[in-house]
Amino acid sequence: QVQLVESGGGSVQAGGSLRLSCAASGRTFSTYTIGWFRQAPGKEREFVAAISSSGGITCYADSVKGRFTISRVNAKNTVYLQMSRLKAEDTAVYYCAASGARWDKAPVSPVLYNDWGQGTQVTVSS
């Protein structure tokens, strides 16, 4: 089990940037795939991006590809989500989550993730 805490959310105008951080506790952090998900009011939680345990493999939702970048520093037990060219439709609560499953295919389903953070709000005004 790993405990996750997100930070870095806030309010920004369309076209701006934010960097979210996901800080984890536990000595086994480097063995987990980490994913970012988001949930807007009245909508289901959706996949945003994921990074493999080593950081060598990443994947993105089509809606954020080319605008968001996921990265990790295992020595700091931290995963980042750099968000650029933000749009109003990016407004949501953003969650990071940890999965111990092997990366056989892109881990886009929330059911693959066992541990979740509390979320951080991102609001983009147009």
Disulfide bonds with the S-S distance in Angstrom:
Cys22-Cys96 2.12
